[in-house]
Amino acid sequence: MQCVILAAGKGTRLRPLTDTCPKPLVKVGGRPLLDHIVEALPSAVDELIIVVGYLGDQIKEYCGAEFYGRKVRYVEQVEQNGTARALWLCKDLIKGRFMFLFADDIHGKEDLARAASFVRSILVASVSQPEKFGIVVRNPDGTLGLMIEKPEHAPSNCASTGAMILDDHIFEFEPQTPVKGEYYLSEVIERYAKKYPIAVVEEQLWIPVGYPEDITRAETILSMNRR
């Protein structure tokens, strides 16, 4: 199985840490975010497709052609025009089912393994500020019904954590509706899920790292989970 990791962003909210270092290489507990992310991947993942952009050469140099025993391929996103466009850059490399992750979220190893046990799935968690996230509404059978990006009036507090198991059928649904010049994957996922059901799976360990203060929080949580 392949794993697509979006790692092209500038990480502006993490400044000044990202002034000279790409966000995926910012250290948490003395190790870059990418180490935490890739270390938690299921053994079924044997290839990484990393979408790079801002300071991407540092990521290429750090990960090389093989990272944690997995082959690595790089795709460059020159224009910062959204997560859907970033995924579409990988279209010709993807075959069948694949895992999809962002390079600034730490996930539990067991959660990712559970997600991979479904044909298609999306990991979710309850949040206190749903207007800051992509919000998920489930169908009665527990599959994905709606996915709304940063809604002003959220229909639920169930947020996508960014970890998904998708397949190449997603490329049947071209990104359509830009928001401030960016094409969000949530809009594509909602249409895709109507034809190809996506299981909604509750996540136990999700640590988003968006601001400098999140690093201390992440280190505390990871330390507690090692005990």
C-alpha positions in Angstrom: 0.0 0.0 0.0 1.1 3.5 -0.7 0.9 6.5 1.6 0.5 10.0 0.3 1.8 12.7 2.8 1.1 16.3 2.1 4.2 18.3 3.2 4.3 21.3 0.9 2.8 24.0 3.2 4.8 27.0 4.5 3.7 26.4 8.2 3.1 30.1 8.7 1.4 29.5 12.1 4.5 27.8 13.4 6.8 30.8 12.7 9.5 31.5 13.7 10.2 27.8 13.8 9.5 27.4 10.1 11.4 30.5 8.9 14.3 28.2 7.9 12.9 24.7 8.5 10.0 23.1 6.7 7.1 22.2 9.0 7.4 18.4 8.6 11.0 18.6 10.0 10.1 20.7 13.1 11.1 18.6 16.1 8.7 17.2 18.7 10.5 15.4 21.5 13.8 15.8 19.7 12.6 14.1 16.5 11.1 15.6 13.3 7.3 15.4 12.9 7.9 13.1 9.8 9.6 10.5 12.0 6.6 10.3 14.3 4.2 10.1 11.4 6.0 7.4 9.3 6.9 5.3 12.4 3.2 4.9 13.1 2.3 3.6 9.6 1.0 0.1 9.3 3.4 -2.5 8.0 1.2 -2.8 4.8 2.5 0.6 3.7 5.6 0.0 1.6 5.9 3.2 -0.4 5.7 6.9 0.5 4.6 9.6 -1.9 5.6 12.9 -0.3 4.2 16.2 -1.8 6.8 18.9 -1.1 6.9 22.6 -1.8 8.3 25.1 0.8 11.9 24.2 1.6 11.2 20.9 0.0 14.9 20.2 -0.7 15.5 19.8 3.0 12.8 17.1 3.2 14.2 15.3 0.2 17.7 15.4 1.8 16.4 14.2 5.1 14.2 11.3 3.9 16.2 10.3 0.8 15.1 7.5 -1.5 14.2 5.2 1.4 12.8 6.2 4.8 12.0 3.8 7.6 12.5 1.0 5.2 10.0 2.4 2.7 10.6 3.6 -0.9 10.1 7.3 -1.2 8.9 9.3 -4.2 8.5 13.0 -4.3 6.0 15.3 -6.0 6.4 19.0 -6.1 3.5 21.4 -5.5 4.7 24.7 -6.9 1.4 26.5 -6.5 -0.2 26.5 -3.0 -3.7 25.9 -4.4 -5.2 23.4 -1.9 -5.2 19.9 -0.6 -7.2 18.5 -3.5 -4.8 19.9 -6.1 -1.9 18.4 -4.1 -3.4 15.0 -4.2 -4.2 15.3 -7.9 -0.4 15.8 -8.5 0.0 12.2 -7.4 -2.6 10.8 -9.7 -0.3 9.0 -12.1 1.7 7.4 -9.2 -1.2 6.0 -7.2 -2.4 2.4 -7.7 -5.5 1.1 -5.9 -6.0 1.7 -2.2 -3.7 4.2 -0.4 -3.4 6.0 2.9 -3.6 9.8 3.0 -2.0 11.9 5.7 -0.9 15.5 6.4 2.7 16.1 7.6 1.6 18.0 10.7 -0.6 15.5 12.5 0.7 12.7 14.8 -1.6 9.6 14.8 -1.7 6.5 17.0 -0.3 3.4 15.4 -3.3 1.4 16.4 -5.7 4.0 14.9 -3.9 3.9 11.5 -4.0 0.1 11.5 -7.7 0.1 12.3 -8.3 2.6 9.5 -6.4 0.4 7.1 -8.7 -2.6 8.0 -11.5 -0.9 6.0 -11.7 -0.7 2.3 -12.1 3.0 2.6 -12.2 5.0 5.9 -11.8 8.4 7.5 -10.5 8.9 11.0 -12.3 11.5 13.2 -12.2 13.0 16.6 -14.4 15.2 18.7 -13.2 18.9 18.9 -14.3 21.9 21.0 -13.9 24.4 18.1 -15.4 22.7 15.0 -15.3 25.9 13.0 -11.5 25.4 12.6 -11.8 21.9 11.1 -13.3 19.8 8.3 -16.5 18.6 10.0 -18.0 15.1 9.3 -21.6 14.2 9.4 -22.4 10.4 9.4 -25.1 8.5 7.6 -27.3 6.3 9.8 -25.1 3.3 8.8 -22.0 5.0 10.2 -20.5 5.9 6.8 -19.5 9.4 5.7 -22.5 11.6 4.7 -21.3 15.2 4.7 -17.8 16.7 5.0 -17.8 20.5 5.5 -14.6 22.6 5.6 -14.4 25.0 8.5 -18.2 25.7 8.7 -19.4 28.9 10.3 -22.3 27.0 11.9 -21.0 23.4 12.4 -23.6 20.6 12.2 -21.5 18.5 14.6 -18.2 18.5 16.5 -16.9 15.5 14.8 -13.8 16.6 12.9 -11.7 14.8 10.3 -8.2 14.3 11.6 -6.8 14.2 8.1 -6.0 10.5 8.1 -7.9 8.5 5.4 -7.9 5.3 3.4 -8.9 6.1 -0.1 -8.5 4.5 -3.5 -7.9 5.6 -7.1 -11.6 5.9 -7.8 -11.3 9.3 -6.1 -9.8 10.7 -9.3 -13.2 10.3 -11.0 -14.3 13.4 -9.0 -12.4 16.5 -10.2 -12.0 19.4 -7.7 -14.8 21.9 -8.6 -15.3 24.6 -6.0 -12.3 26.8 -4.9 -12.5 28.7 -1.6 -10.3 31.8 -1.7 -8.3 30.2 -4.5 -7.8 26.8 -2.8 -9.4 23.5 -3.7 -10.1 21.6 -0.5 -10.2 17.8 -0.5 -13.3 17.8 1.7 -15.5 18.9 -1.3 -14.1 16.0 -3.4 -14.5 13.5 -0.6 -18.1 14.3 -0.1 -19.0 13.5 -3.7 -16.7 10.5 -3.8 -18.4 9.0 -0.7 -21.8 9.0 -2.3 -20.6 6.4 -4.8 -17.9 4.7 -2.8 -18.9 4.4 0.9 -16.3 5.6 3.5 -16.4 4.1 7.0 -16.1 6.8 9.8 -13.7 5.5 12.4 -13.2 7.2 15.9 -9.5 8.0 16.6 -8.0 7.6 20.1 -4.6 9.4 19.6 -4.5 12.5 17.4 -2.1 15.3 18.0 -2.3 18.2 15.5 0.7 20.5 15.5 -0.2 23.9 14.1 1.2 26.4 16.5 4.5 26.6 18.6 2.6 25.9 21.8 1.3 22.6 20.3 4.8 21.2 20.4 4.9 21.2 24.2 1.4 19.7 24.3 2.4 17.0 21.9 5.5 16.1 23.9 3.5 15.8 27.0 0.9 13.5 25.4 3.6 11.3 23.7 5.5 11.0 27.0 2.3 9.9 28.8 1.5 7.4 26.1 5.0 5.8 26.5 4.3 4.9 30.1 
